């Protein structure tokens, strides 16, 4: 028996139920990771992945490969297109079982469909490793996922988060594989460096002090390393387990005391959790202009406006500053993301999917469910019971950048007028 373990958004050894399941099955284990080619085309002339996130993921896979090597395993990296490359491995090594993380997005689900059609004798198993809860723990069928986050959180309150699994001390052997591990030129994209050890370091760093106890007061700040947990890049890549974070937060509360801020950190983990299952429920409707509703928002396509938003040259200084930070670092605070999304949808009257696709290209911490679900929320075509969010940019500037330090630092204070007519609709995002 040969088990192929597919590493996607689970680039770690700690609390990795895929490795536990493959070990339980017995036989040889073949560990495989899918590479992300730079420049993979996406909608609106954008790419699916930018160079910062690609390099972060390269760093994470490199560290995972080294860790597996110390356990007598190896990580086989395959390039796109994934389906023929995986098929060749399955045939060459007579793979009988494929264990992968449960695919939550429609594109990930399509990979399973193609592989089972090509290899009808292959046993495919899904394991939940990207979420706090396993599918069978949810107190409802996925088709009955609550329509709001609040209802979801209330339903999950009685459910216990399972104890994380330890790092394995040994793994089954692997079949001979001559594919060389590619040399990766290291660029230290501080402060976000890919890899499980870096994620664990950030988890410990943030919880080693009083910052979590003040999180609710600082979470909307536009910048500041200790003002938020900064776990999202490692969570998105699967270098950090959400269950490990939950356990660490519980230990923090035992040692330092629980308060509204530590509770808010847990709520935000549940917010992320909601949009993981939201992606599974809604499938391709995650990417449709009308979202999960039936009514198409009244927007047009202004290519120059969209370009100005991407480049940070709009009439709105705070938006410009946020976009400059995003473009130069691959990261943006949660409040900054809300502000630029609201401006794109409401002030610039653009299709929300353009913004979501640009975030997919630019963000180091891009996560399909969180990204597209949150954009739907802002645009009023998703899970927001209020029908969308419109932020007053002047008020937000007064609240979060009253002296203009952030705007000046990120060169946002040269607004540009908008003088453009709409053009033909560019079509649905795939």
N, C-alpha and C positions, 0 to 999 in steps of 0.2 A: 504494500500500500504506500502511495506517495501523496502527501498532502501539500498543496500549494497554499501558502499564506500570503494574501495580498495586502501590502502596506500602502494605504492611501492616506486618510486623515488619522493615522494612528502610529506616528513615528516615534515609538518609545518602547521600552521594556516594562516599565512600571505600570501596574494595573492594565495590562493588555490581555483582555479575555480571548483574543484570537490565538495567541500563543498557548494559552491554557487549554483551549479546545483542541488545537492541533496536537498538543502533547498527549491529551487524553485519548485521542483517536489512535495514536501509535503509528509506527511506520516511519518512513523517511519524510523529512520536512524540507520544502523548497520555499525560501523566503524571497518574495519579489516585490519591487517597488515600481510604480509608474512614474516616469519622468514627465515634466511639464515643459514642452518646447516653447521657447521665447518667440513671440510673434504669432502664436496660434490665433487665427482670426476670430473675432466676435462680432456682435452687431454694431452698427453705426460707425464702421471703419475703425473700431477699437480692437484691442487684443484681449484675450482671455486672461493673460498674466503679464505683469510688468517685470522688469529686471530685478527690482528689489525683492519682491516676493519669491521670484524664482531662485534667487541666490540664497534667501533665507531657507527655502526648502532643500536646496542642495546641501547647505550646512547641516540641516537636520538629518538628511539621509546619510550623509557621510558619517556623522556620529553614530547613527544606528548601525551602519555597516561595521564600524569598528567594534561596537559593543557585541554584535552578533558573532563577529570573528573570535572574540575572546571566549565565547561559549561553543566554539567549534562549528558555527554556522557561517553563512555568508548571505549578503543581500544582493540579489540580481537586479540590476537596474535596466528596465526596458524603455525604449523610446516610443513615441507615437509613430504610426497609429497602433494603439494598444491591442486591438482584437487579434490581428494576425500574429503579432509578437507573442501574446499569451497563448495562442493556439499552437504555435510551434513548440513552446515549452511544455504544454500539456501533452502533446504527441511524443516529443523526444523523451520525456521522463515518465511516460505512462501514468500521468496524474489521475488519481481516482477521486480525490476530494479537493474542492476549492473552498477555503474558509476566508470570508471577507467581511469587513464591517458592513452593517446593514446600509444599503444605498438609500439615502433619503431624498435625493434630487432625481429628476427624471432622466438626466443624462447618465448618471451613475447606474440607474436601473437598466438603461438600455444596454450597458456593457454585459450585465448578467444575461439578458435575453439573447444577445448574439452568441455568447459562449455556450449556453445550453443548447442552442440550435445547432451549433457546429459540433458539439460533443454531447450527444444525448445520453451517454453512459456516465457523464460526470455528475458526482453528487455535490451540490452547491449548498453551503451552510452560511447563514447570516448570524453575526454576533454583534451585539450593541456595545460599542466601545467609545462612541463620540458623545454620549449622552449621560446624564445623571442616572436615568432609570432605563431599565430594559423594557422592550415593548410589552412583554407579558405583565409587567408591574403596573402599567397604566390602568386606572379604574374605569376605563371606557374603551370601546373599539375605536380604532384610529379614525374611522369615518364619522365618529361622534365627538371628535376633538372639540372642546368648548370654543365658542366663537370669539371669546375675549380672553386676554391674559389673566384677568382677575379671577374669572371662573376656573380657568386652568389651575392657577395657584391654589385656590381653595380646595379643588379636587385632589391635589397632590399632597396637601398638608399631612394627612394621616399615613402616607407611604414613606417607608424608611429607605434612605439611600444606602445601598449595600456597601459593605466594607471593601475598600480597594484591594486588589490582588498584589502580592509582593513581586518584586523582580525575580524572574526565574533564575535558579542557580545552575541549571543544566537544561539542554534542549536535545531533541532527537537529532541524529545525523542528517546530513544533506546528500543528495545524489551529486555526482561529479558535475561541475558546471564550469566551463572554461571562459565564460564571459568576463573580461577584465573589468574591474571597477574603475570608472573614468577618473582621471585626475581633475580636481576642482581647484581652481585658483581662488584662494580665500580673500575675500574683501570683508573687513570687519565693519559691517553696517551698524555701528553703535547708534542707539543703545539696544537695538534688537539683533541678537545673534542667534541663529537657528540651532536647535538641538535640545535634547531632553535635559542635559545638565544645566543649560542656561535657563530653561523654564523652571526647573526645580530651584535654582538659585534665586530667580525673581520671586517665586512663591515664598521662599523663606525670608528674603530681604524685606518684602512688604509687611509680612506678619511679625517681623522682629522689631516691634516698636509700637507706638501709639497711633500710627496713621489709620488703621482700620476703624478705630474708635471714633474718628472724626470724618469718616468717609462721606457721610450724608451732607456735611457742610462744604466739602471741597470737590465733590464729584462733578460739579458743573463748571469748574474753573477751566479756562481754555488751555492752560499749560501748567507744568509743574510735575516733576517725576513722582512725588509722593502723594499727589492729589487724587490719584486713582491707582488701581492695582496693576495695570499694564500687563495683565496675563493673556490678553486676547490673541496676540500672534502665536503663542505656543499652544493655546487652546485650539485655534483654528487648524494648525498643522497636526494636532494630536501629539505634540511633545509633552503636554500636560494633560492629565486625566481630570475631567470635571469632578469625578468622585474623590480624587485625592485632594482637590482644592476644597471641596465641601468638608471633608474630614479635617483638614488643616484649620478651616474656619471654626469648626466645632471645638477643636483643641484651643484655639485662640480665645474663644469665649469662656472656656473653662478656666484659663489662666489669667485673663485680663478682665473678664466680665462681658456679658452680652449687653448691647444697647441698640438704639435705633439704627446706628450706622452699620454694625455687624449684621443686623437683620437685613439692611438694604443690600449689602453685598450678596447675601444669599438670594434675595429677591431678583437680583440681576442675573445670577446664575440660572434661576428659574425662567427669567425672561428669555435668555438664550435657549434654554431647554424647550420653551414653547415653540420657538421658530424652527427648531430642528424637526419636531413632529408636524408642525404646520407645513413644512416643505414636503414631508412624506404624504400628508393627506391631499394636498392640492396639486401636486405634480406639475404639469406644464402650465397650469394657471398661475403659478408663481411668476411667470415671465410675460403674461398677457397684459395688454394695456388696461383692461377693465378689472384686472386682479381677480379677486374671488367673488366680485359682484357681477352685475349684469350691465351696469351703466358705464359707458366710456367717458372719461373725463374730457372736458372741453379744453383741449390744448392744440397747438399747432407746432410745426417744426421750423425753427429758426436756426439754420446752421451757424450763422455768425454769432448769434447769442450763445449757442451751446459752446462754440469755440472760446468765446470770452469767459464764460463760466469756468471751463476747464483750465484756462490760462490765468485766471484770477485778474481779469481786466473788465469787471462789471461796474455799474454805478454804485456799488455797495462796498465800502472799504473793508468792513469786517469780513464779508464773504471773500473778498480778494485775498486778505491775509490768510484765511483758513485754507483756501485753495493753494496758495503758495507753500504753506507748510506741508499740505498733503503731497504736493508734487515733489518737494525736495526731501521728504523723509519717509514717505509711504505710510504715515500715521496721522491721525487727527483725533482730537478729543471727542467724546460722545456729544457734548453740546455743540462743538463745531460742526459735526456731521449733521446734526439736526438743523442747524442754521443754513448751511449751504443747500441742503435738500429742500427746505422750505422755500428758499429764494428761487431755486430752479423751478419748482412747481408753481409757486404763487406769483412772485415778482416777474420772472422771465417767461412764465406760461409755457414751459417746455414739457415734453413727454417725460414722465418720471423714470421710465426705463433707460433713457439716455444717461441720467445720473447714476443709476444703479450699475449700468455697464461700465461707466467710467471708474466707479469705485472698485469694481471687480478687477479692472486693469491695474489700478494704482495702489490699492491697500495691501500692506504686508499681512494684515490679519483678516483678509477676505474669507468669509464663510458663506456659502450659498444661501442657507436658510436665514441666517441673521441679516445678511445684506439685503436680499430681495424682499424678505418679510418686513423689515424696518422701512424700506423705501415705500412699500405698499401702505404701511401705516401712516407715514407722513403725507402721502398723496391722497389718502382717503379712499383707497380701493382695497383695503386689507382688513386687519383685525381691530382697527380703532373704532370703538363705538361712537366717537364724536365725529366721525367722518372726515378725518384728516387734521393736520396741525399747520397753523400759519403763525410764524413767529414775527413779531414786530422787531425789525432789525435795529431801529434806533433805540428802542427800549433795551434790547439785548446788549447793545454796545454800552449803554449806560450801566447796566447791571454787571457785565462781565469784563469790560475793558474801559472803565470810566476815565482813565487818564490816557488811554490810547497807546499804552506800551506795547501790547500784543500786535495791534494793527501796524504800528510803526516798525516793530522788529521784523515783521513779515511783509513789509512794503505793500500794504494794502491801501494806503491813503492817496492813491491817484485814480479816482473813479473815471470811467469812460461812459459816454452816453450810448444808448441803444437806438439805432435808426435802421430798422430792418423790417421787411415784409416776409411773411411766411412763404415756404416753398412746399412742393408736393410732399406728402407723407412718405417717410422712408421705408415703411413696411414693418411687419411684426418682428420683434426680436426672437431669435430661435432659442 
